[in-house]
């Protein structure tokens, strides 16, 4: 296989992996926010006097949910712009 073809295939597979990584992170975060918001509303409707305490906890968990998806975006950007796989392939090809 030619070097250009290997690099091309690796770039294509990396792009697909990045798309799946970001898409699944967004899907998971969306499901998490939906469940979180629904449970918050249920709790606030059942016990209105604890709504401020529930709201604080909801925002903390919302921040953690966002952090997980941002880590996924960071890993995806790393694979996109500084692909360790591409560097490994280039090292083996140059030998």
C-alpha positions in Angstrom: 0.0 0.0 0.0 1.3 3.4 -0.8 2.0 6.0 1.9 -0.5 8.5 0.5 -3.2 5.8 0.6 -2.5 4.8 4.2 -2.5 8.4 5.3 -5.7 9.1 3.4 -7.5 6.0 5.0 -6.2 6.9 8.4 -7.5 10.5 8.1 -10.9 9.2 6.9 -11.2 6.8 9.8 -10.1 9.4 12.3 -12.8 11.8 10.9 -15.5 9.2 11.4 -14.3 8.4 14.9 -14.3 12.1 15.8 -17.8 12.5 14.4 -19.0 9.5 16.5 -17.2 10.8 19.6 -18.8 14.2 19.4 -22.2 12.9 18.4 -22.4 10.4 21.2 -21.2 13.0 23.7 -23.9 15.4 22.6 -26.5 12.6 22.6 -25.5 11.5 26.1 -25.5 15.1 27.4 -28.9 15.8 25.9 -30.4 12.7 27.5 -28.8 13.6 30.8 -30.2 17.1 30.7 -33.6 15.8 29.9 -33.7 13.4 32.8 -32.2 15.9 35.1 -34.7 18.6 34.3 -37.6 16.2 34.5 -36.5 14.9 37.9 -36.0 18.5 39.1 -39.5 19.5 38.1 -41.0 16.4 39.8 -39.1 17.1 43.0 -40.0 20.8 42.9 -43.7 19.9 42.3 -43.8 17.4 45.2 -41.9 19.6 47.8 -41.9 23.2 46.8 -40.1 24.2 50.0 -36.9 22.4 48.9 -36.8 23.9 45.4 -33.8 26.2 46.1 -31.7 23.3 47.4 -32.7 21.1 44.5 -31.9 23.9 42.1 -28.4 24.3 43.4 -27.8 20.6 43.1 -29.3 20.5 39.7 -26.8 23.2 38.5 -23.9 21.3 39.9 -24.9 18.2 38.1 -25.5 20.2 34.9 -22.0 21.5 35.1 -20.6 18.0 35.5 -22.7 16.8 32.5 -21.2 19.6 30.4 -17.7 18.8 31.6 -18.0 15.2 30.3 -19.0 16.3 26.8 -16.3 19.0 26.7 -13.7 16.4 27.6 -15.0 14.4 24.6 -14.7 17.5 22.4 -11.1 18.0 23.6 -10.2 14.4 22.8 -11.8 14.7 19.4 -9.9 17.9 18.6 -6.7 16.2 19.7 -7.3 13.3 17.3 -8.2 15.8 14.5 -5.2 18.2 14.8 -2.5 16.2 16.5 -3.3 12.7 15.5 -1.0 10.3 17.4 -2.0 7.5 14.9 -0.8 9.5 11.9 2.5 10.2 13.7 2.9 6.5 14.4 2.2 5.5 10.8 4.7 8.1 9.6 7.3 6.8 12.0 6.9 3.2 10.7 6.9 4.3 7.0 10.1 6.3 7.3 12.0 3.3 8.6 
